[in-house]
């Protein structure tokens, strides 16, 4: 077994691996490549190749065995067949080596005996910090160490972003990006046999040279450890920018309800990222641009943006993109506008974004005062649109550079995070990118990605303030048996049994009568139950009864009731002949509510309790109006989630209507969460619709799934 990831020995060895004093490499051709990459990046420390069949690798004399090394190496790159890799790790661990990149493949990723081989690797590693197996490795741009089996790019400028990926090829591609992003570390982590993404976040977040962390995630294995690492990064003001790819199949219990379509794996990851103030991006370029703005410009204090362009088209595109992302573009104040009119040519229109027009383009004595005057109104960030000429077309480049200098000088004086942004991504050359980064201005490439990055950075700043003041509590564990041992198909209760559970949890349901079979005469109604009524089929196999005519509303008499029950019986026979029948449910018709919600709590094996809220009734299928949270969540967080629903406008008294009792709704959510915590066998509770009134909350229909032994 691997040691606990938080053990002092493992943590110390991970730091040794990340910032090694000496490096050993095991292998042949790949070890030769690593030697070349270390040379390329400028590594000049001890380099110890181990190969019994070669005299030298990369100009360094080879050792016959790891046992011959002069001292325990801090970092080892292993590129030998898996059996040799395991044997070498055992020897290295015994001698006190720090850590290793296991480039070798053929472990858990291939299934079969690969699982056993990976377990053997973990055992052999002991206290060593391991990246991989089946990975590219580590580039440390700070100390100039490239334990990397391919040509790499990237650079460092005193502080930079660290990137962790589960994909080797993606990590290589990111190093080659022509984006000007300062990098501190690049890690390709492969199978994560010993150390996982959250372990690397936990350590990197403590390093002063790391400005932000980009993470490519395919999946998370331990949400509790991930939460600890994410909250440490938040406390240390190291933003996490996440590119989540892939999806996981939902458990089969979700196919019987609406929850499966509303709260799949992707929505749960969104909830996780929101919970910890993380920034989610959709593609690699967006991740790079967001990391670049955070690293070079910093985190804006708010969403007020000042925009500049020497073109009406550029100003308009910036305005459109900013508005779409929720950034504010306040108009210049009266005094500022008057000053700008005195400084600008007659053809210019005072606005924000400001098109300062070509007559003063490239003239610092004219543009500098204009930029300073605009920024004096008070903003949170500033951006200027500039597309530099291609190589060989350099006649106009000094004019662009003059305006960049005027802009960065004015932004620095105003204390604004600033960016020079090209309309077309490739229209910022490397020399210009380096010039801007050295002066603390982010060279952003593409208006859309630039605006998304600024909006994301501002959202991160606001979330960080909120979460530091009121940190989210630990996630509720999934509970119950090991998720890998759970039955594939938990059992669904019929509606009467489900509502009996709800009543036990102090959640209101309609008055009702249960009939065991189709009656020959009208049923005798108990006291408190009167027409009009609703009749439903009872079955643990019919989660969506309306679709097959197994629900009839507004029954006004005993005769209508007999006809309704007979009709339901016939419809079930025709449309669901194999469904198990447990009788009929007769309920009181409910008065029209102020609004209807779908409320679901389910037990996720990785993330614990998951809450989904959506517009209810038939609207759950017609509207894309849902929100997912991980529990526990405070009443304020749940209220904010409800506010994100379109239905919230109705619940809050749309056009003078009565307001719903949101406190009662939140009470229902909290009681359901308590029920799932107390009973690990509960897998899913879905109420749809949940009728919300001015002072009532009533569960009109419910699906409950239980895991049985």
Secondary structure, DSSP 8 states (H G I E B T S, - for coil): ----TT-HHHHHHHHHHHT-SEEEEEESHHHHHHHHHHHHHT--SEEEEE-TT-SEETTEE-BSSGGGSSS--SEEEEES-HHHHHHHHHHHHHHT--EEEE----SGGG-THHHHHHHHHHHHHTT-EEEESSS-EEEETTTTEEE-SS----B-SSSEEEEEES-HHHHHHHHH-SS--BEEEEEE-TT-SSS-HHHHHHHHTT-TTEEEEEEEES--S-HHHHHHHHHHHHHTT-EEEEEE-------GGGGGSSHHHHS-HHHHHHHHHHHTT-EEESSHHHHHHHHHIIIII---SSSBEEEEESSHHHHHHHHHHHHHTT-B-----HHHHHHHHHHS-TT----SSEE--GGGTT-HHHHHHHHHHHHTT--SEEEEE-----TT--TTHHHHHHHHHHHHHHHHHHT-EEEEEESSTT-S-HHHHHHHHHTT-EEEESHHHHHHHHHHHHHHHHHHHHHHHS---------SS-GGGS-SS-EE--HHHHHHHHHHTT-EE--EEEESS--SS-----TT--SSEEEEEE-TT-S--GGGT-EEEEE-SHHHHHHHHHHHHHHHHHH-TT----EEEEEE-----SEEEEEEEEEETTTEEEEEEEE-TTHHHH---EEEEESS--HHHHHHHHHTSTTHHHHTTGGG-----HHHHHHHHHHHHHHHHH-TTEEEEEEEEEEE-SS-EEE--EEEEE---
